[in-house]
Amino acid sequence: MLLVPVAVYGAVLGTMAALAGGRGGVIAVGGALFVVSDSVLALGRFLPGYEFALHDLVVMSTYLAAQGLIAWGVLVGLRAGRAATVQPPLAPDRRAGATGR
């Protein structure tokens, strides 16, 4: 009954984790924390007899940390990309093709 939707969600979650891991740094850590969050959440929802006193705290803290790290990593990457594309103008004597001598 839930096999197909759970399998599809697992594939999407695995793809997200692989893509986040490929970005490296804080985005990879954020992706890993997101997988931890969803795994603990799934255990609580689908595993009969699962008892973990700090379940809600672990789910929400790893989820919030994951989202924060992913967002921070994206912002840092965007800022770095923008800084790399903006180059200061060359001084008049350093311009390409200038012969100052």
N, C-alpha and C positions, 0 to 999 in steps of 0.2 A: 504494500500500500504506500508506504513512504520511501521505499527503496530508490525509486527513480529520482524524486526531488532531492533526497539526501545525497545521492551519488552526484547529481549535477552540482549541488552546492559545494560538495567536497572538491570537485574538479575546479570550480571557480576559486575556492579558497586556496587550493594548491597552486593554481596559476598566479594568483595575487602574491602568494609567498615567494614563488620563484622569481617573479618580476621585481618584487621588493628586494630580494636577495641580490639580484643582478645590479641594482642601483648602489648597493654597498652602504656603509656608514649607518647613520641613524635611521635611514629609511628601511634598511634590512632589519635592524633591531625592532623597529615599529611593526614591520610585517610579521616577524616572529612572535611578538607579543600579541598581535591580533589573532594568530593561530592558537596561541595558548588560551586567550580569552574565549574564543569560540569552542575550543576543545573542552574546556571546563564547563562551559554553558551546555554543550551537547551531553556531557556525562550526566549533568543534573536533570536534563530533560528526558533522556532516553535510556539510561541505565537503571533498571529496577534495583532498589535497595541502596542506591548511592546516597551516602551521608557525608557531608563535609561542612563543618560548622562555619567556615569562612568563605563558603561558596560565592555568595553575592559580592563580598569585598574583593575577592580574587578576580571575579569576572569584570567588575566595574573598574578596578584599578588597572588591570592589564589592558582593558579596552581603551580607557582614557589615555593611558601612557602611549599605547600604540598609535592612536589617532594624533596625539600631540607630536610624537616623534616623526611620523610620516609627514605631517603638515610642515614641521620645522625643516625637515630634510628637503622638501620640495621648495620651500622659500629660500633656503640657502643655495640650492642649485640654481634657482631662477636668478637670484642676485649675482651669483658667480658668472652665470652665462651672460648677463647683461654687462657686467664689468669687463668681461673678456672681449665683448664686441665693441665697446666704446673705448677708442684709443685717443689719447691727447694729440693735438696737431703737432707736427714736427716743427722745430725751430727753423727760421729762414735759412740758416747756413747748413742745415741737416736734411733738407728736402731732397727727395730722389732726383738725381740728375743735376743737382746744383754743383757748380764748380766754383768754389770760393778761393781757389789758389791759382 
